[in-house]
Amino acid sequence: MPSDPAPAFAVWLTGLPASGKSTVARALAAELAGKGIRAAVLESDAVRREISSQPKYDDAERDAFYATLAYLARVLVLHGVPVIVDATANRRAYRDRAREAIPRFLEVHVHCPLAVCQARDPKGIYRRGAEGTAQNVPGVSAPYEPPLMSGVVVDGERDDPAAAARRIVSALEEKGYLPRGPGDATKTGGPL
């Protein structure tokens, strides 16, 4: 581990599948890049494909997966790499465990009505759930426990992603995770 890594942080975007987490993650990464901050984005589907060729999405697999995701985010943060975690993490316990493990953690709830998420369904999760070919769909056949107190709430149905990203950056500044004001941003993170 580097002896003096630049301060870093983790932003965990949670919400139902198809709530807009990935869109907000891309907007946040772009907003941070505009400030000279290169953040790693841990997108749950991409990470899961690397870890498990045939995920079961049952409680045991999810518990192990989200523990691994939190570990990866923690290692990156401890090495000075800001992290954006784009992951449903349907149980509060998964996100609470990450919050305890990762210094400088901000939880963002991308709230979106289930009916809107089902209508969007870009990955066919809800359709497969209705057909019976996908089990444990958060918000349908598996619980989704929204945060009790998130750092930022984004309306995944109505908020402009770029405006939501700016609100998240403001929350990072308020928490002291980013310097405030134009021109005084510390460049953090490196190539991945």
C-alpha positions as CSV (number, residue, x, y, z in Angstrom):
1,M,0.0,0.0,0.0
2,P,1.3,3.5,-0.8
3,S,2.7,5.3,2.3
4,D,0.8,8.5,1.6
5,P,-2.2,8.0,-0.8
6,A,-4.3,10.9,-1.7
7,P,-7.6,11.0,0.3
8,A,-10.3,9.1,-1.5
9,F,-13.9,8.2,-0.9
10,A,-16.6,5.7,-2.0
11,V,-20.0,6.7,-3.2
12,W,-22.5,3.7,-3.2
13,L,-25.4,4.2,-5.5
14,T,-28.3,1.9,-4.4
15,G,-31.8,1.5,-5.8
16,L,-34.0,-1.0,-7.5
17,P,-32.8,-2.5,-10.8
18,A,-33.4,-0.1,-13.6
19,S,-33.8,2.9,-11.2
20,G,-31.1,4.9,-13.0
21,K,-28.0,4.0,-10.9
22,S,-25.8,3.4,-13.9
23,T,-26.8,6.6,-15.6
24,V,-26.1,8.6,-12.4
25,A,-22.8,6.7,-12.0
26,R,-21.7,7.8,-15.5
27,A,-22.8,11.4,-14.8
28,L,-20.9,11.4,-11.5
29,A,-17.8,10.0,-13.0
30,A,-17.9,12.7,-15.7
31,E,-18.6,15.4,-13.1
32,L,-15.6,14.3,-11.0
33,A,-13.4,14.0,-14.1
34,G,-14.3,17.6,-14.9
35,K,-12.7,18.5,-11.5
36,G,-9.6,16.4,-12.3
37,I,-10.7,13.4,-10.1
38,R,-10.5,10.0,-11.8
39,A,-12.9,7.6,-10.0
40,A,-13.1,3.9,-10.5
41,V,-16.6,2.7,-11.2
42,L,-17.5,-0.7,-9.8
43,E,-20.6,-1.7,-11.7
44,S,-22.2,-4.7,-10.0
45,D,-23.1,-6.7,-13.1
46,A,-19.5,-6.3,-14.5
47,V,-17.9,-7.3,-11.2
48,R,-20.3,-10.2,-10.8
49,R,-19.5,-11.6,-14.2
50,E,-15.8,-11.7,-13.2
51,I,-16.5,-13.4,-9.9
52,S,-19.2,-15.9,-10.8
53,S,-20.0,-17.4,-14.2
54,Q,-23.5,-18.5,-13.1
55,P,-24.7,-16.3,-10.2
56,K,-27.6,-17.7,-8.2
57,Y,-28.8,-14.4,-6.7
58,D,-29.8,-16.2,-3.5
59,D,-29.1,-14.8,-0.1
60,A,-25.8,-16.6,0.4
61,E,-24.4,-15.6,-3.0
62,R,-25.5,-12.0,-2.5
63,D,-24.0,-11.9,0.9
64,A,-20.7,-13.1,-0.4
65,F,-20.9,-10.8,-3.5
66,Y,-21.6,-7.6,-1.6
67,A,-18.9,-8.4,1.0
68,T,-16.5,-8.8,-1.9
69,L,-17.7,-5.6,-3.6
70,A,-17.2,-3.7,-0.3
71,Y,-13.8,-5.2,0.1
72,L,-12.7,-4.1,-3.4
73,A,-14.0,-0.6,-2.8
74,R,-12.2,-0.4,0.5
75,V,-8.9,-1.5,-1.0
76,L,-9.2,1.1,-3.8
77,V,-10.1,3.9,-1.3
78,L,-7.2,2.9,1.0
79,H,-4.9,3.2,-2.1
80,G,-6.1,6.7,-2.9
81,V,-8.6,5.8,-5.7
82,P,-12.1,7.4,-5.4
83,V,-14.8,4.8,-6.1
84,I,-18.3,4.9,-7.4
85,V,-20.2,1.6,-6.5
86,D,-23.2,1.1,-8.8
87,A,-25.0,-1.8,-7.1
88,T,-28.5,-2.5,-5.9
89,A,-27.4,-4.1,-2.6
90,N,-31.0,-4.9,-1.8
91,R,-30.4,-5.3,1.9
92,R,-29.4,-2.5,4.3
93,A,-27.0,-4.9,6.0
94,Y,-24.9,-5.0,2.8
95,R,-24.6,-1.3,2.6
96,D,-24.1,-0.9,6.4
97,R,-21.2,-3.4,6.3
98,A,-19.7,-1.3,3.5
99,R,-20.2,1.9,5.4
100,E,-18.4,0.4,8.4
101,A,-15.5,-0.9,6.3
102,I,-14.9,2.0,4.0
103,P,-13.5,5.3,5.3
104,R,-15.2,8.3,3.7
105,F,-18.4,6.6,2.5
106,L,-21.5,8.3,1.0
107,E,-24.7,6.3,0.3
108,V,-26.9,7.7,-2.5
109,H,-30.4,6.3,-2.9
110,V,-31.6,6.4,-6.5
111,H,-35.3,6.2,-5.8
112,C,-37.6,5.2,-8.6
113,P,-41.1,3.7,-8.5
114,L,-41.2,0.0,-9.1
115,A,-43.6,0.4,-12.0
116,V,-41.2,2.8,-13.8
117,C,-38.3,0.4,-13.2
118,Q,-40.4,-2.4,-14.6
119,A,-41.4,-0.4,-17.7
120,R,-37.7,0.5,-18.3
121,D,-36.3,-3.0,-17.7
122,P,-33.2,-2.6,-20.0
123,K,-31.7,-5.9,-18.9
124,G,-35.0,-7.9,-18.9
125,I,-34.8,-8.6,-15.2
126,Y,-38.4,-7.9,-14.4
127,R,-39.6,-9.7,-17.6
128,R,-37.6,-12.8,-16.6
129,G,-38.9,-12.5,-13.1
130,A,-42.5,-12.5,-14.4
131,E,-41.7,-15.5,-16.7
132,G,-40.3,-17.4,-13.7
133,T,-36.8,-17.6,-15.3
134,A,-35.2,-15.1,-12.8
135,Q,-35.7,-15.6,-9.1
136,N,-35.1,-13.2,-6.3
137,V,-35.7,-10.0,-8.2
138,P,-35.3,-7.1,-5.8
139,G,-38.5,-5.2,-5.2
140,V,-40.6,-8.2,-6.6
141,S,-39.6,-11.6,-5.3
142,A,-36.8,-10.4,-3.1
143,P,-36.9,-7.5,-0.7
144,Y,-35.4,-4.1,-1.4
145,E,-34.7,-2.2,1.8
146,P,-34.3,1.5,1.0
147,P,-31.8,3.4,3.1
148,L,-33.2,4.9,6.3
149,M,-30.9,7.9,6.0
150,S,-28.9,8.3,2.8
151,G,-26.5,11.1,2.1
152,V,-28.3,12.0,-1.0
153,V,-31.6,11.0,-2.6
154,V,-31.9,11.1,-6.4
155,D,-35.3,10.9,-8.1
156,G,-34.5,8.3,-10.7
157,E,-37.7,9.1,-12.6
158,R,-37.4,12.9,-12.8
159,D,-33.9,14.2,-11.8
160,D,-31.5,15.2,-14.5
161,P,-28.5,12.9,-14.1
162,A,-25.9,15.7,-14.4
163,A,-27.8,17.8,-11.8
164,A,-27.9,14.7,-9.5
165,A,-24.2,14.3,-10.0
166,R,-23.6,17.9,-9.0
167,R,-25.7,17.4,-5.8
168,I,-23.6,14.3,-5.0
169,V,-20.4,16.3,-5.5
170,S,-21.8,19.0,-3.2
171,A,-22.5,16.4,-0.5
172,L,-18.9,15.1,-0.9
173,E,-17.7,18.7,-0.4
174,E,-19.9,19.2,2.6
175,K,-18.6,16.0,4.2
176,G,-15.0,17.2,3.6
177,Y,-14.3,14.4,1.1
178,L,-13.6,16.9,-1.7
179,P,-12.2,20.4,-1.4
180,R,-14.8,23.2,-1.9
181,G,-14.7,25.8,-4.7
182,P,-13.3,26.1,-8.2
183,G,-9.7,25.4,-8.9
184,D,-8.8,23.8,-5.5
185,A,-9.7,20.2,-6.3
186,T,-7.0,17.7,-5.5
187,K,-6.4,15.3,-8.3
188,T,-6.9,11.8,-6.9
189,G,-7.0,8.4,-8.3
190,G,-4.9,6.9,-11.0
191,P,-5.3,4.8,-14.1
192,L,-7.1,1.5,-13.7
